[in-house]
Every structure is written in C-alpha cells, then in structure tokens.
C-alpha cells in the first residue's frame, strides 16, 4: 500500500533528532491561524457541570490522571 504525502513527511519528521523535531513543530504551530475560541467563565462552569452530570449518571467514567496520560501517549504513538 503506497504512503500518502502526510505519512511520508511524518515518517521523515520522526527520524529527526529531538532538537530538529522541536524546531519543526514550532514552525508548523506558528503557521496555524490563532485560536480564537475563548470561553467565558459561565461557559466553563456550564461545561464542568455537564461533565459532572455525565459522571454522576454513568454516561462517562472519570479517569485517574495517570490513566489519562497513558491514553494520551498511546494516541500519540498511532
């Protein structure tokens, strides 16, 4: 199965040393448009309350921070 351009670039980028990857990441991030989504305090509170309700009703399950970071790292490796 042939690699697409993004897969090839990703493969090459991951072969760089840490310092080169940092420079590349900084360059890529700086090329993105600024994030304009800012939440008001009321929106943040509403989101926190929504998440709390999901946990209380069993719709969502709370994670210990170590499990959260384990999952983050697993997704990064994909």
ABEGO torsion letter per residue (X at the ends): XBBBAAAAAAAAAAABBAAAAAAAAAAAAAABBBBABBBBAAAAAAAAAAAAAAAAAGABBBBBAAAAAAAAAAAAAX
